[in-house]
Amino acid sequence: MTDTTVFIVNFSGEAQPSVLKQLALASHQSGARWLVSKINYLDKQVAGLIKIECPSNQVDSIQRAFSSEPNLNAHFAIATSIQHPEDDIYDLRFDSNEHSGILSEITHTLEKERAQILSIHSHRVFLAGKSGIQEGMFTSRLSIQLPSDTNIQDIISELQAISVGTRVINETD
């Protein structure tokens, strides 16, 4: 069995999606897997975090590939292992202001993070003022199962980033 290393690359700079495709190909050819990737583009700028698992003897070559991109700044850190049993189930409460597509955003975020959705129970509450409905509140109770290499705190942070004022509480016993 090959000795493996898991590390995180944190990068930012100017790059097109084709540059990241080349980096993914170079990683794959070195026997690496991108376990988790979070990449954002804004105009011509890109910022990203990628958790990479690779044979230990390939770490330097993969890191050199990222570092050799002239318009990217890359930093590397060994990933801290936050393992939990594969069958751990998490119960979350999600509270936010109501807006169109919120349930779709929740499910997309969970799917992106490789969470298996076991159940979702959602409610919309509309608050009335003197002049009628003033604002809506969305609340949901979620039961999810995570892959063993996924951190529940990362999931909570991603869900809270859906909209300003969103609150996610881990209600797991």
SVG drawing of the C-alpha trace seen along z (x, -y; Angstrom):
<svg xmlns="http://www.w3.org/2000/svg" viewBox="-52 -50 61 52">
<polyline fill="none" stroke="black" stroke-width="0.4" points="0.0,0.0 1.3,-3.4 1.9,-6.0 -0.4,-9.0 -0.4,-12.6 -3.3,-14.9 -2.7,-18.6 -4.5,-21.8 -3.5,-24.4 -4.8,-27.9 -4.4,-30.1 -5.4,-33.4 -4.5,-35.5 -5.4,-35.9 -6.3,-32.7 -8.8,-31.4 -10.6,-28.0 -8.3,-26.4 -5.3,-27.0 -7.2,-25.1 -8.0,-22.3 -4.3,-22.0 -3.5,-21.8 -6.2,-19.2 -4.8,-17.1 -1.2,-17.4 -2.5,-16.3 -4.4,-13.4 -1.4,-12.2 0.6,-12.2 -2.0,-9.9 -3.7,-12.6 -7.4,-13.1 -9.0,-16.5 -11.1,-15.5 -12.8,-18.9 -12.5,-22.1 -13.9,-25.5 -13.1,-27.9 -14.5,-31.4 -14.1,-33.7 -14.6,-37.5 -13.8,-39.2 -10.4,-37.8 -9.4,-37.0 -9.7,-33.5 -9.4,-32.3 -9.5,-28.8 -9.0,-26.0 -8.4,-22.5 -7.9,-19.4 -5.6,-17.0 -4.8,-13.4 -1.8,-12.0 1.1,-9.5 3.6,-11.0 6.3,-10.9 4.3,-13.2 3.6,-16.0 6.5,-18.2 5.7,-17.8 2.0,-18.8 3.0,-21.7 5.5,-22.8 2.8,-22.8 0.7,-25.2 3.7,-27.4 5.0,-27.6 1.8,-29.4 3.1,-32.9 -0.2,-34.7 -1.1,-32.6 0.1,-32.9 -0.2,-29.4 0.3,-28.3 0.3,-24.8 -0.6,-23.1 -0.8,-19.6 -4.5,-18.8 -5.5,-18.0 -7.4,-14.8 -10.9,-15.4 -12.4,-11.9 -15.7,-10.7 -17.4,-7.4 -19.0,-7.2 -22.4,-6.5 -22.5,-9.6 -25.7,-11.5 -26.0,-15.2 -29.2,-17.1 -29.1,-20.7 -31.5,-23.6 -31.3,-26.3 -32.9,-29.7 -32.9,-32.5 -34.9,-35.3 -37.2,-33.8 -36.1,-34.3 -36.8,-32.6 -34.8,-29.4 -33.5,-29.0 -34.2,-25.3 -32.4,-24.8 -29.4,-26.6 -29.4,-24.5 -29.5,-21.2 -26.9,-22.4 -24.5,-23.3 -25.0,-19.9 -24.5,-18.0 -21.4,-20.0 -20.0,-19.0 -20.9,-15.4 -23.5,-15.2 -26.2,-12.7 -29.5,-14.3 -31.6,-11.9 -34.5,-14.3 -35.5,-18.0 -38.5,-19.5 -39.0,-23.1 -41.4,-25.8 -42.0,-29.3 -43.4,-31.8 -44.7,-35.2 -44.7,-38.0 -47.4,-40.6 -47.2,-44.2 -49.7,-47.0 -49.6,-47.3 -49.6,-43.5 -46.9,-41.0 -43.6,-42.6 -41.1,-39.8 -40.8,-36.0 -38.8,-33.6 -37.5,-30.3 -36.7,-27.5 -35.6,-24.0 -34.5,-20.9 -32.1,-18.8 -30.7,-15.3 -27.5,-14.6 -24.8,-11.9 -21.3,-12.9 -18.3,-11.2 -15.7,-10.5 -13.3,-13.1 -15.8,-16.0 -15.9,-18.3 -19.4,-19.3 -18.1,-22.8 -17.2,-23.3 -20.8,-22.3 -22.2,-24.7 -20.0,-27.6 -21.0,-26.9 -24.7,-26.9 -24.4,-30.1 -22.8,-31.8 -26.0,-31.3 -27.4,-34.7 -26.8,-37.4 -28.3,-36.6 -28.5,-32.9 -28.0,-30.8 -27.2,-27.1 -27.2,-25.1 -25.9,-21.6 -28.6,-19.9 -27.0,-16.4 -27.2,-14.6"/>
</svg>
